C-alpha cells in the first residue's frame, strides 16, 4: 500500500511540475523563426544572384 501511495504522490508531483512547458514553448518559437528564415532566404538569394550578375556583366564589359 505504501508503494502505491509513493507512486501516486510521484505522479501527482510530475503533473504539478510545469518547468518543461517553457522548453517546449522555446522550441516552438525557435522552429517558427527557422521556418521564417528559410522562407526568407529564397528572396535574399535571388536578390544576391541578381546583384552579382549585374556586377559580373559590368566587369565583363570593362575587360572586353
Secondary structure as GFF3:
##gff-version 3
##sequence-region A 1 64
A	DSSP	alpha_helix	2	16	.	.	.	ID=ss1
A	DSSP	alpha_helix	19	63	.	.	.	ID=ss2
###
